Amino acid sequence: MVPTGETAPPVLEARTRWAVLGAVLLTMFLGSLDQTVVGTALPTIATDLHGTSLYTWVVTSYLLASTITIPIYGKFSDVFGRKPMLLAGVVLFLIGSALSGASRTMVELVVFRGIQGLGAGSLFTIGLAIIGDLFTARERGRYQGLFGAVFSLSFLVGPLIGGLITDDVGWHWVFYVNLPVGIAALIVLVAVLPNPGTRGASIRDLDYLGILVFSAGVVPLLVGLTEKGEAGSSGQLNGWVTPQVGGLMLLGLLILAGFVLVEARAKEPIVPLDLFRGRDYSASMTAVFLFGIAMFTAVIFMPRFYQTVRGINATTSGYYIWPLLVGLMGGSIGAGQLISRSGRYKWLLVAGTAVLLVGSYLMTHMTATTPNGTLWAWMLVLGLGMGPAMAGFTVVVQNAVAIGRIGVATSTLTFFRQIGGSVGLAIADTVFASSFANQLPRSLAARAVPEAVVVAAQHQSSTLQGVGNLAAVLRHVLPPQLHPFIPAIVAGVHEAFALSVASLFWITLSAAGLGLLTTLLLRNLRLKSAAELRQEMEAGVPAE
């Protein structure tokens, strides 16, 4: 029997198929790279445009626009075809890039980054769906594994590219550099990308009310999560109940509850609820949400550890997590290859999650003095455990739905992964701030720092967490008679910071544990090759 989502892919020449795959991966790389490059250049941009107060909104506007459009692109690509939707997304992304590079004020940059985000929502979503179109379920693993490689590569080269362009050319080219690469990908996509599977639904049937309600719910939810994540050292538990955090999140969740009711009645819903009745589909959505929580904590907080505790500059700190990214890249590509060769995915995903649990547990033992070699070995294990989830669950979801719904299924998966990351970072902020507040007095007292200084340090928690030369800052703010204690204070702060980062990996461990239980719910289906599918279709074997 042929599973619902399996069908023989369109027959394309090998050269055409590889050209499409290359162009799609290039567009994915553009979207992923843009976030890391801009992050490196943003301090310079904010200073040049005199817009420090709008600093976080340059990131938030992009995040909001890209997240909201993910399920919209997925649904529209199922109805109108991948090609026009991907081309529209790339064009919007390039227009936003050009306008962002020409920005003269911070307000303009925030608006233009939003336009860029409107296009970016299509890049990963439709790219992954195109892989689902061009390859059978068994073949997809090999190519979906490249998704994790693209993500990891962008984090490795992004800070370097952003730093070099900002320092040697000018921050405007952080955005302009997208144009030649994006135009080249656009030309290839126009020339060779097929447009199979369009259903020609009436524009009047599209779920406009669902789009409106979904957008109205996601905006306050993400703004609330972003505000919590940007709270820094003030991210205590009471921060969740403030109007700008808890209030917005509650409003967003209430509106999204209404969105569920709207989708239940929509003729062409952007998030079809009936798909969640499938065990593999619903288990995969839950799992990627949990793995989103697990993954982004390490990617974001480990560079901060190296900047604060080890004194590494912002650009270089990204390279100190190279084993994590290499492991993620290798785990993603390797898992994809194994899925394609064996035609099985369940126990490979279970094994990957078990490795993630081991890596998470090892990382809970890090301290300020843990050797780099040891940290790198632990991060490599962590990355190898994360990698299979990057490729495997996309294969599972695309295999669980009919070919005409691959776009909406893939976009929903991408949305759950992105929301999981936002939730994880907001939780990590609270855990980190609480842990640092508890660890700091103990670390200082253990180094015989005077009690008065310990009490004062607790009131300056945000300053002590900052990057830079802490000893120089302390010499400036402390009276001369306390200067002999500066080395002990610095060591105590660094130890408290390291232990607080280590405590975050209990979040990773917990999320991975729940992810393991969810992964065990998957059915152990066998994925068929293209030859097997064509033989069954020719023999008239019906699909399940």
C-alpha positions in Angstrom: 0.0 0.0 0.0 1.2 3.5 -0.9 1.0 6.0 2.1 -1.1 9.0 1.5 1.7 11.5 1.1 3.7 9.3 -1.4 3.5 9.7 -5.1 6.0 9.5 -8.0 7.7 12.8 -8.4 7.8 14.7 -11.7 10.4 13.4 -14.1 13.1 16.0 -14.5 16.6 15.7 -16.1 19.3 15.3 -13.5 20.8 18.7 -14.5 17.5 20.5 -14.1 16.8 18.9 -10.7 20.2 19.9 -9.4 19.9 23.4 -10.7 16.5 23.7 -8.9 18.0 22.2 -5.7 21.0 24.6 -5.8 18.8 27.7 -6.4 16.4 26.7 -3.6 19.3 26.1 -1.1 20.8 29.4 -2.1 17.5 31.2 -1.3 17.4 29.3 2.1 21.0 30.3 2.8 20.1 34.0 2.0 17.3 34.0 4.5 19.3 32.3 7.2 22.5 34.3 6.7 20.7 37.6 6.8 19.8 37.2 10.4 23.4 36.5 11.6 25.0 39.1 9.4 22.6 41.9 10.4 23.0 40.9 14.1 26.7 41.6 13.9 26.3 45.0 12.1 23.3 46.2 14.2 25.3 48.1 16.9 27.1 50.1 14.2 23.8 50.7 12.3 22.0 51.9 15.5 24.8 54.3 16.2 25.0 55.7 12.7 21.3 56.2 12.4 20.9 57.6 15.9 18.2 55.0 16.7 19.3 53.0 19.8 15.8 53.1 21.2 14.5 51.1 18.1 17.4 48.7 18.2 15.4 45.5 19.0 12.6 46.5 16.5 15.0 46.0 13.6 15.0 42.3 14.5 11.4 42.2 15.8 9.8 43.6 12.6 11.6 41.0 10.5 10.6 38.2 12.9 7.0 39.2 13.0 6.6 39.6 9.2 8.4 36.3 8.4 6.5 34.3 11.1 3.1 35.6 10.1 3.6 34.8 6.4 4.9 31.2 6.9 1.5 29.4 6.9 0.1 31.9 4.3 2.9 31.0 1.8 2.5 27.3 2.6 -1.2 27.4 1.9 -1.0 29.6 -1.2 1.8 27.4 -2.7 -0.5 24.4 -2.4 -3.2 26.3 -4.3 -1.3 28.4 -6.8 1.9 26.4 -7.0 5.3 26.7 -5.5 6.9 28.7 -8.3 4.9 31.9 -8.2 4.9 32.0 -4.4 8.6 31.4 -4.1 9.4 34.0 -6.8 7.1 36.5 -5.1 8.9 35.9 -1.8 12.4 36.2 -3.3 11.4 39.5 -5.0 10.0 40.9 -1.8 13.1 39.9 0.1 15.3 41.6 -2.5 13.2 44.8 -2.5 13.4 44.8 1.3 17.1 44.3 1.2 17.6 47.2 -1.3 15.4 49.5 0.7 17.1 48.5 4.0 20.5 49.3 2.6 19.3 52.7 1.5 17.7 53.5 4.9 18.4 57.0 6.3 16.6 56.7 9.6 16.0 53.9 12.1 12.3 54.1 11.5 12.8 53.5 7.8 15.1 50.5 8.5 12.4 49.0 10.8 9.7 49.3 8.1 12.0 48.0 5.3 13.1 45.1 7.5 9.5 44.2 7.8 9.2 44.1 4.0 12.3 41.9 3.9 10.6 39.6 6.4 7.4 39.4 4.3 9.6 37.8 1.6 11.7 35.7 4.0 8.7 33.8 5.2 8.6 32.0 1.9 12.3 31.0 1.6 12.4 28.0 4.0 8.8 27.1 3.8 8.5 26.8 0.1 12.1 25.6 -0.3 11.4 22.5 1.9 8.0 22.0 0.1 9.8 22.0 -3.3 12.1 19.2 -2.1 8.9 17.3 -1.2 7.7 17.8 -4.7 10.8 16.8 -6.5 11.7 13.7 -4.5 9.9 10.7 -3.1 9.6 10.3 0.7 12.6 8.0 0.8 14.8 10.4 -1.2 13.7 13.5 0.7 15.8 12.7 3.7 19.0 13.1 1.8 18.1 16.6 0.6 16.1 17.8 3.7 19.3 17.1 5.7 20.9 20.0 3.8 18.5 22.3 5.7 20.4 21.8 8.9 23.7 22.3 6.9 22.4 25.6 5.5 21.4 26.8 9.0 24.7 25.8 10.6 26.8 27.3 7.7 25.0 30.7 8.1 25.9 30.8 11.8 29.5 30.0 11.0 30.1 32.5 8.3 27.5 35.1 9.1 29.4 36.9 11.9 32.6 37.0 9.9 30.9 38.4 6.8 28.9 40.9 8.8 32.0 42.1 10.6 34.1 42.4 7.5 31.4 44.2 5.5 30.6 46.6 8.4 34.2 47.4 9.2 35.7 47.6 5.7 32.9 48.5 3.3 30.0 50.0 5.2 26.9 48.6 6.9 24.7 49.4 3.9 26.3 46.5 2.0 25.2 44.1 4.7 21.8 44.4 2.9 23.1 45.1 -0.7 25.1 41.9 -0.8 21.8 40.0 -0.9 21.0 41.5 -4.3 23.5 39.8 -6.7 23.1 36.4 -5.0 19.3 36.6 -4.9 19.0 37.8 -8.5 21.1 34.8 -9.6 18.9 32.4 -7.7 15.8 34.1 -9.1 17.0 33.7 -12.7 17.6 30.0 -12.2 14.2 29.5 -10.5 12.4 31.3 -13.3 14.2 29.2 -16.0 14.0 25.7 -14.5 11.6 25.4 -11.6 8.4 23.4 -12.5 5.0 24.4 -11.1 3.2 21.1 -10.5 0.2 20.4 -8.3 -1.8 23.7 -8.5 -5.4 23.2 -7.6 -6.8 26.4 -9.1 -9.0 27.3 -6.2 -11.1 30.4 -6.5 -9.6 33.5 -4.9 -12.9 34.1 -3.2 -12.5 30.8 -1.3 -9.2 31.7 0.3 -9.2 32.0 4.1 -8.9 35.8 4.4 -10.6 35.9 7.8 -8.2 33.2 9.0 -5.2 35.2 7.7 -6.5 38.3 9.5 -7.2 36.6 12.8 -3.9 34.6 12.7 -1.9 37.8 12.2 -3.8 39.5 15.0 -2.9 36.7 17.3 0.7 36.1 16.4 1.8 39.7 16.6 1.0 40.3 20.3 2.3 36.7 21.2 5.6 37.3 19.5 6.0 40.8 20.7 5.4 39.6 24.3 7.9 36.8 23.9 10.4 39.2 22.4 10.0 41.7 25.2 10.6 38.9 27.7 13.6 37.7 25.8 15.0 41.3 25.7 14.5 41.8 29.4 18.1 40.8 30.2 18.9 40.7 33.9 15.5 41.9 34.8 13.9 38.8 33.4 12.6 37.5 36.8 9.3 35.6 37.2 7.3 38.8 37.8 8.3 40.0 34.3 5.8 37.5 32.9 2.8 39.3 34.4 3.6 42.7 33.1 1.2 44.2 30.4 4.0 44.3 27.8 4.8 40.6 28.3 2.1 38.5 29.9 -0.7 40.8 28.8 0.3 40.7 25.2 0.9 37.0 25.3 -2.5 36.3 26.9 -4.1 38.5 24.2 -2.3 36.7 21.5 -3.3 33.3 22.8 -7.0 34.3 23.2 -7.1 35.5 19.6 -5.4 32.3 18.4 -8.0 30.3 20.2 -10.5 32.2 18.1 -8.4 31.4 15.1 -8.9 27.7 15.7 -12.7 28.3 15.6 -12.4 30.2 12.3 -10.3 27.5 10.7 -12.8 24.8 11.7 -15.3 26.6 9.4 -13.1 27.8 6.6 -13.4 26.3 3.1 -9.7 26.7 2.4 -8.0 27.0 5.9 -4.4 28.2 6.0 -3.9 25.7 8.9 -6.1 22.6 8.2 -7.1 21.2 11.5 -8.0 17.8 10.1 -4.4 17.1 9.6 -3.8 17.0 13.3 -5.9 13.9 13.6 -3.0 12.0 12.1 -0.7 10.6 14.8 2.5 11.1 12.9 1.5 14.7 12.0 0.5 15.9 15.4 3.4 14.1 17.1 5.8 15.8 14.7 4.4 19.2 15.4 4.7 18.8 19.1 8.3 17.4 18.7 9.6 20.3 16.6 8.1 22.8 19.0 10.0 21.0 21.8 13.2 20.7 19.8 12.9 24.5 19.0 13.0 25.2 22.7 16.0 22.9 23.1 18.1 24.1 20.2 18.1 27.9 20.2 19.1 28.2 23.9 22.5 26.8 23.1 23.0 28.7 19.9 22.2 32.1 21.5 23.7 31.7 25.0 27.0 30.0 24.3 28.4 33.0 22.3 27.4 35.2 25.2 29.3 32.9 27.6 32.4 33.3 25.5 32.0 37.0 25.3 31.4 37.6 29.0 33.5 34.9 30.7 36.3 34.3 28.2 36.5 37.9 27.0 36.1 37.0 23.3 34.8 39.7 21.0 31.3 39.5 19.5 32.4 38.5 16.0 34.9 35.8 17.1 32.6 34.4 19.8 30.4 32.7 17.1 33.4 30.6 16.0 33.9 29.2 19.5 30.6 27.2 19.1 31.8 25.7 15.9 31.6 22.1 17.3 27.9 22.6 18.0 27.3 23.8 14.5 29.5 21.2 12.9 27.7 18.5 14.9 24.3 19.9 13.9 25.4 20.0 10.2 26.8 16.5 10.4 23.8 15.1 12.3 21.4 16.6 9.9 23.1 15.5 6.7 24.0 12.1 8.2 20.5 11.4 9.4 19.1 12.4 6.0 21.4 10.0 4.2 20.5 7.1 6.6 16.8 7.8 6.2 17.2 7.6 2.4 19.2 4.4 2.5 17.2 2.5 5.1 13.7 3.9 4.3 13.1 4.2 8.0 13.1 7.2 10.3 11.5 6.5 13.8 14.4 4.8 15.6 17.0 7.1 14.0 15.1 10.1 15.4 14.8 8.3 18.8 18.6 7.6 18.7 19.3 11.3 17.8 17.2 12.5 20.7 19.0 10.1 23.1 22.3 11.7 22.0 20.8 15.1 22.5 19.9 14.1 26.1 23.5 13.0 26.7 24.9 16.3 25.3 22.5 18.4 27.3 23.4 16.6 30.5 27.1 17.1 29.8 26.6 20.8 29.3 24.9 21.2 32.7 28.4 20.6 34.2 30.2 23.5 32.6 31.9 26.1 34.8 34.0 29.2 34.1 37.2 27.1 34.1 36.0 24.2 31.9 38.7 23.8 29.2 37.7 24.8 25.7 38.5 21.3 24.5 36.1 19.7 26.9 33.3 22.3 26.0 33.9 21.6 22.3 33.5 17.8 22.8 30.3 18.4 24.8 28.9 20.8 22.1 29.8 18.3 19.4 27.7 15.7 21.1 24.9 18.2 21.6 24.9 19.2 17.9 25.0 15.6 16.7 21.8 15.0 18.8 20.0 18.1 17.4 20.9 17.4 13.7 18.5 14.5 13.0 15.5 16.5 14.1 16.3 19.2 11.5 15.8 16.8 8.7 13.8 13.9 10.0 10.5 15.5 11.0 10.1 17.3 7.7 10.3 13.9 6.0 7.8 12.5 8.5 5.3 15.3 8.0 5.6 15.4 4.2 5.0 11.6 4.2 2.0 11.9 6.4 -0.1 14.2 4.1 -1.4 14.1 0.6 0.9 15.6 -2.1 -1.5 18.5 -2.5 -1.0 19.6 1.1 2.7 19.3 1.5 3.0 23.1 1.4 0.7 23.8 4.3 2.1 20.9 6.3 5.7 22.1 5.8 4.8 25.7 6.7 3.0 24.6 9.9 6.1 22.6 10.9 8.3 25.6 10.3 5.9 27.8 12.3 5.9 25.5 15.3 9.7 25.3 15.2 10.0 29.1 15.1 7.5 29.6 17.9 9.3 26.9 20.0 12.5 28.9 19.6 10.9 32.1 20.8 9.3 30.4 23.8 12.6 28.7 24.7 14.5 32.0 24.6 11.9 33.7 26.8 12.0 30.9 29.4 15.8 30.8 29.2 16.0 34.6 30.0 14.0 34.0 33.2 15.9 31.0 34.3 19.3 32.7 33.6 18.4 35.9 35.5 17.1 33.9 38.5 20.1 31.6 38.5 22.6 34.4 38.3 20.9 36.3 41.1 21.2 33.1 43.3 24.7 32.1 42.2 26.4 35.5 42.5 26.4 36.0 46.3 27.6 32.4 46.8 30.4 32.8 44.3 31.5 36.1 45.7 31.3 34.9 49.4 33.4 31.8 48.5 36.2 34.2 47.4 36.1 36.2 50.7 34.6 39.3 49.0 33.3 41.7 51.8 29.6 41.4 52.5 29.0 45.0 51.6 30.4 44.5 48.2 28.3 41.3 47.7 25.1 43.2 48.5 26.1 46.0 46.2 26.9 43.5 43.4 23.4 42.0 43.7 22.0 45.5 42.9 24.2 45.8 39.8 23.4 42.5 38.3 22.8 43.8 34.8 26.1 45.7 34.7 28.0 42.6 35.9 26.5 40.5 33.1 27.7 42.8 30.4 30.5 42.0 28.0 33.8 43.9 28.0 36.6 44.5 30.5 34.8 43.9 33.8 38.0 44.6 35.8 38.3 48.1 34.2 34.6 48.8 35.0 35.1 47.8 38.6 38.2 50.0 39.0 36.1 52.9 37.8 33.1 52.3 40.2 34.8 50.9 43.3 36.7 53.0 45.9 40.5 52.5 45.9 40.4 50.5 49.2 38.4 47.8 47.5 40.6 47.5 44.4 42.5 44.5 45.8 39.2 42.5 45.7 38.7 43.1 42.0 40.3 39.8 40.8 38.1 37.9 43.3 35.0 39.8 42.2 35.7 39.1 38.5 36.3 35.4 39.1 33.1 35.2 41.2 31.0 37.0 38.5 32.4 34.8 35.8 31.7 31.6 37.8 28.1 32.7 38.6 27.6 33.5 34.9 29.0 30.2 33.7 26.9 28.2 36.2 23.8 30.2 35.1 24.4 29.3 31.5 24.9 25.7 32.5 21.5 25.8 34.3 19.9 26.6 30.9 20.8 23.2 29.6 18.3 21.7 32.1 15.7 23.4 29.9 17.3 21.7 26.8 17.4 18.4 28.7 13.7 18.6 29.8 12.5 19.7 26.3 14.6 16.8 24.7 13.1 14.3 27.2 9.6 15.4 26.3 10.6 15.3 22.6 11.8 11.7 23.1 8.4 10.6 24.5 6.7 12.4 21.6 9.0 10.8 19.0 8.2 7.3 20.4 4.6 7.9 19.3 5.6 7.9 15.6 4.7 4.9 13.6 7.7 3.0 12.1 6.6 3.3 8.5 8.8 2.3 5.6 9.5 5.0 2.9 9.4 3.7 -0.7 11.8 4.6 -3.5 10.8 6.2 -6.8 11.2 2.9 -8.6 8.9 1.1 -6.1 6.3 3.8 -6.3 6.2 3.8 -10.1 5.9 0.0 -10.1 3.0 0.1 -7.7 1.3 2.9 -9.7 1.7 0.9 -12.9 0.3 -2.2 -11.2 -2.7 -0.2 -10.0 -2.0 -0.5 -6.3 -4.3 2.1 -4.6 -2.9 4.7 -2.1 -3.9 4.4 1.5 
